[in-house]
Amino acid sequence: MEVLSTMKTYGSIAVIIFLLVTSFGSVLAQDSFDFDNGAEMFRQVETVNIGGATNVRSVPSVRDNDPLFTARSSYIAEFVGEYEWSDGSVWNLGRFYNRSGNYVGFGWISRTAANVTTRTASYPTLRTGTCGLTTGGRQATVNVYFNDGWAWDSESTNCNVLVEGRPLNATNDTHHYWAVRDRSHLAGTGNFSNDAQITRYTVNGVVTALEGAVWEYPVMWNMSNLNAEDAPIFLEFANQKRDGGATYPLVLHNLLGQTIGITDLMLTDVVSEDTDNYDGLHAISVTGVRQANGSVVASVGSVDQCWLFIGQADVDEDLEVIRRCGMVEGFVFYTSDEAPSFFWVIPNQNTYTNDHQREVASEYATPALAEYIADFYGIDVDVDVDALGFGSHLRSGTYSVGL
């Protein structure tokens, strides 16, 4: 399968796409967790009270995943889906609000452990904070599993939203862009300055995909309108794909329900902005296709940026530290609670031979790597970062690691 990843800047915020054709959120290896694709979405939201403090998780199980947050006994939940284990235990997929009605988060919760009761009393207006973006976009974290793919809650933000990836039932490598919320002129119907334009591409506000990425933008930015004076955001993403060598079909799904094939002619006048420099390591979430052997296959990088990986990239279970510049297609790694894998953008890497890059990589990467190794492998490590080199293995004892 053809794979590609791009990293883009819109305004002052650099945003990163990591795709096996596409990818969503952070990754958790599934070598010991058997999620057998029995999850279902509800047709109607079920509103409940949480009766007992319970961890909300990325998968409907207490195994092989850290809790995302704790739903407290005063919380209100809107359940949008369900998964039932063979022993009859039920987990619900939902969004959670605190007692004041403010949005807290999204994920799976054990129905029994949460001691849920149907909400019959009046409750505060459930709300999400206003969109704080004004000058650029950001990648949303997607870390909740839904069958073979991923789920993300559009109610978690009031910003404009563009989603890219492949649908759960994808059978080819076509790369899709969905305008999930677009308040720009002519994007759909309604009062664009006040009404969030939510598309038919969500179920009870939830986006699902086999692989993908979610991007948030200021409320009036143009996600998908081809008739506007300025090019819509999706065309800038598509232009990066073509510049990076992607040859698979690209399509847009706009708020009107139209599917539009993206041609090279449409990209003629689209100019992609340079990626921002960072003052320090910029943590990024990388996901990909989960394999039966517990590995994850993703494509990572950008035509104009360098990135850093630390974790297990091989079946030998050794810790590896890998630095790459540009796009790497089909990058394979393993990750779990016991040994998670992390990715960062290395600061000031727009020019790969910059004399300053070794200094900044050493300054920022060294403590990050040392902290990672100490936390997850329990060994004292001296880490020397050579920003112009490539990866090494860590095995046991104390090491000096040259990247």
Disulfide bonds with the S-S distance in Angstrom:
Cys131-Cys159 1.97
Cys306-Cys325 1.89
